[in-house]
Structure formats: structure tokens, C-alpha cells
Amino acid sequence: MKGRNPNRLNRIREQLLSEDSTRTEYINQRVISELGGIIDRVLKEQNLTQTALARRLNMHQPDLNALLHGRSEHLPTLSTLRRLSQGLGVGFAIHIAPTGVMRIEPEERSAQVAEVAHNFDVV
């Protein structure tokens, strides 16, 4: 890996995760980054622009851009995740471990999830 030192990065990550004051922020930023990657991939697959998606979601394009590039100041709300899911036609699976570690990934069974969600639709 030219220009990178994986051992140094691992030490920094371990330090961030060992301190209560930085662990939550690190985990939140990691989830935002994962979500941004999912959205970016789906935008490319659907040949959709950020502007078009933002209009579809009734969202400001700069806010969507910040989310896409991991610069969002806060974790997206459930309402925002729901709008993203509906606007992209992709389900999201959010995993939260008892340790507080979280991850988000695209839900491969989005059709099944949509059917179940329809039965328990919350507005």
C-alpha cells in the first residue's frame, strides 16, 4: 500500500474505539459512511443524479450530498432512512450489537421487507 500505513491506521482506530468520548462519534460516522456508499452505488445502478433523488425525497441536495460523502453532522433519522428506502426502492438492514457497534447494509430481500412493512405501515 503506497502512501498508507495500515498499522498506524489500526492503532488510531483502536485508540478511538477505546475512549468512550470518541467511540460513539466514530461508530456514527462509520454508519453514515456505509449509508453513503449504499446510496452512491444505487444511484449509479439506477443512473440517477443526486438532484433527482433529492427532489424525489423532498430533501435538500446539499444535505443528500453531505450524507453521501460522510459529512453529515448527525445520524439520519428513521424518517429519513424510510424516505431514502422508498425513493431508491432499496431496503436497509441496520444491525446494532449490544456493544453499541452498528452497521447498515442494503437489504437484499427488499420485496419481502416491503410486503411486511406494508402490513405494519407507520406514517
C-alpha positions in Angstrom: 0.0 0.0 0.0 1.8 3.0 -1.3 1.5 6.1 1.0 -0.5 4.3 3.7 0.5 2.7 6.9 -2.2 0.1 7.9 -0.6 -0.4 11.3 -0.8 3.3 12.1 -4.4 3.4 10.9 -5.3 0.4 13.0 -3.6 2.0 16.1 -5.6 5.2 15.6 -8.9 3.2 15.2 -8.1 1.2 18.3 -7.5 4.4 20.2 -10.7 6.0 19.0 -12.7 2.9 20.0 -11.1 2.6 23.4 -12.2 6.0 24.5 -15.9 6.5 25.5 -15.8 10.1 24.3 -14.8 9.2 20.7 -16.3 5.7 20.3 -19.9 6.9 19.6 -18.8 9.5 17.1 -16.5 7.0 15.3 -19.4 4.5 15.1 -21.8 7.1 13.9 -19.5 8.3 11.2 -18.9 4.8 10.1 -22.6 4.2 9.7 -23.0 7.4 7.8 -20.2 6.4 5.5 -21.7 2.9 4.9 -25.1 4.5 4.1 -23.4 7.0 1.7 -21.7 4.1 -0.1 -25.0 2.2 -0.5 -26.8 5.3 -1.8 -24.0 6.1 -4.2 -24.0 2.5 -5.6 -27.8 2.6 -6.1 -27.7 6.0 -7.8 -25.1 4.6 -10.2 -27.1 1.4 -10.8 -30.3 3.4 -11.5 -28.5 6.2 -13.4 -30.0 8.7 -11.1 -28.5 12.1 -10.1 -28.3 13.4 -6.5 -30.5 16.3 -7.6 -33.2 13.9 -9.0 -33.1 11.8 -5.8 -33.2 14.9 -3.6 -36.3 16.1 -5.5 -37.9 12.7 -5.2 -37.3 12.7 -1.4 -38.2 16.3 -0.9 -34.8 16.8 0.5 -32.2 19.5 0.0 -29.5 18.3 -2.4 -26.6 19.6 -0.2 -27.9 17.6 2.7 -28.0 14.5 0.5 -24.5 15.2 -0.8 -23.2 15.5 2.8 -24.8 12.1 3.6 -23.3 10.6 0.5 -19.8 11.8 1.4 -19.9 11.0 5.1 -20.1 14.7 6.1 -23.5 14.6 7.7 -23.4 16.1 11.2 -25.9 13.6 12.6 -27.1 10.0 12.0 -30.1 10.1 9.7 -33.4 9.8 11.5 -35.7 6.8 10.9 -37.9 9.1 8.9 -35.0 10.0 6.6 -34.0 6.3 6.2 -37.6 5.5 5.3 -37.7 8.2 2.7 -34.4 7.1 1.3 -35.6 3.5 1.1 -38.8 4.4 -0.6 -37.0 6.9 -3.0 -34.4 4.4 -4.0 -36.5 1.3 -3.9 -34.0 -0.4 -1.6 -34.4 -1.7 1.9 -31.9 -1.1 4.6 -30.8 -3.6 7.3 -29.5 -1.9 10.4 -27.6 -4.1 12.9 -26.9 -2.9 16.4 -24.8 -5.1 18.7 -25.1 -5.0 22.5 -21.6 -3.4 22.5 -23.1 -0.4 20.6 -21.4 -1.3 17.3 -23.7 -0.6 14.4 -23.7 -1.2 10.7 -26.1 -0.6 7.8 -26.3 -2.6 4.6 -28.7 -2.9 1.7 -31.5 -5.3 2.4 -31.4 -8.0 -0.4 -34.9 -9.1 0.4 -36.4 -5.6 -0.2 -39.5 -7.0 -1.8 -40.3 -9.2 1.2 -39.4 -6.4 3.6 -41.7 -4.0 1.7 -44.6 -6.6 1.9 -44.1 -7.0 5.7 -43.7 -3.2 6.1 -46.9 -2.6 4.3 -48.7 -4.8 6.8 -47.3 -2.7 9.7 -47.1 0.7 7.9 -46.4 3.5 10.2 -46.9 7.0 8.9 
